[in-house]
Amino acid sequence: MNAPENLPREVKRSLKSRRGCVSYLLGFLSLVVLAVPVGLIRSWQAWRRGTEWKIDWRTQPGPASGLKDRLRIDLEGDIPIRSSGGFHRRLTDTVVRIAEHLRQQDDHYHHIHRIPGEPEALILPVGPQIQELGDRLILALGQGDLKDRTSVWLTFPARRAITEVLDPETYDPEADGEPEGLIESSEPRWAAAITLGRVGPSTIYRIAMWIPETSLPTVDALLRRLDTNPAGNADGRR
């Protein structure tokens, strides 16, 4: 409703200012009213979901792995969001132990991912230290810009440059057939691809690992330890 034309200018300004304040207040109250049921819904979803860590994995032997003398392990984890930090630490410890088991003297680790909107993939040389691999992994798991993105971890001999196997300007781990195409063509000593995203009250982790066939018993035992959490879930599967 417009102010009458015959009112003094100061009165008109005051009315407009008051209308602006009222509109702002109504908008703020609307947000508060909407936030209450949203918060209740999320709390109910988290309560219904529970605290259990739901982890499952399977292996693809032989030619199905895409690499000679390699196994591919596909793991999916459904973890409550409030437990994500603890799972990140447990997952990092598991990967570090796998790296220790597979360790060769001249191993060098590499981390590759592509942030949406960036002109090229980021190639981050991790180096030969397993501790550095663990530090880089737990940092990557906590980065918000990697949610719903795939990060690739490759292990090569020190003499092999990562730029020999990919072009950062054209490579995209999210492209069709990737990162399998890169891993199968470059034949790393071992590799992993990790994707995580939020679904309701859970963080969903999808992890693929390519490992030597002879290392399966040790890696399987480590995955069973990963699948042990305070809720008592310890039924790792292959």
Steps between C-alpha positions, in 0.01 A plus 500: 500500500649834390515799731257789415659757274417793732708369793826679585815348352639407844182306583516313170861401569407382848216286364723344235764426761245335727364290215854385425555402863170311510586312178842407639345383827239288320771342285713423805202346683423285195853362503475424870166325454640290213822417684319335791332219300811452285709453813244261646493297179878471492510399865232237438688368196824475700318322785331257262824428316685416821874496564599181318776507241376310195797382296510243223755402238558252220794397285538457126780255420705453188399672174197666661736727695638647177860427605707183476577337836281755676178489697247780511323556831183711499398626843192702592455656841185658645616700802297737723605858432580553868746207479673615179805639680560172682453302180747726318763417759420129483506499120829690491655252744381211281645651181829571677521138619423377147776727367741360759414144396544575127803722548790477256820693557451753219124556535376854435137602560291740294161664559283617209165679507315770310299775665191615304574813298876457510673491158706190574539208737711547811794262520642497849825307547480343844850354492649183646396539864206290624435753778463771237253278314291471816515874569397584144216246500334616821529860382335411168216313671411813696507742205155628409590557134563127454148397599333305218833501317748220437856520629754258356805364682777333297824329598787494249875439515693819570648499150157531337363854469125542545490725192597196294159344562260797488457854371363723779333733248282225355471238771180486705437220755125558452505431124341185356719199559711674762692458720507137384643602163795679657572225749476216249718679242767626742526174702599641840638272769176560684230764483183630661210722394287660771164678465285629785173687522213573737167316480255596776660433841785297348828553322538245221851384410580313180854370486664290231845349554726314261746277686728202422315169521748364754416779747129414531513315836673791674285768336182305577601476866563876511159570347339285766666718762368809321153348522514491881342799676348594835157374386646152478480452123786270401374281219733579209402320184661415170 
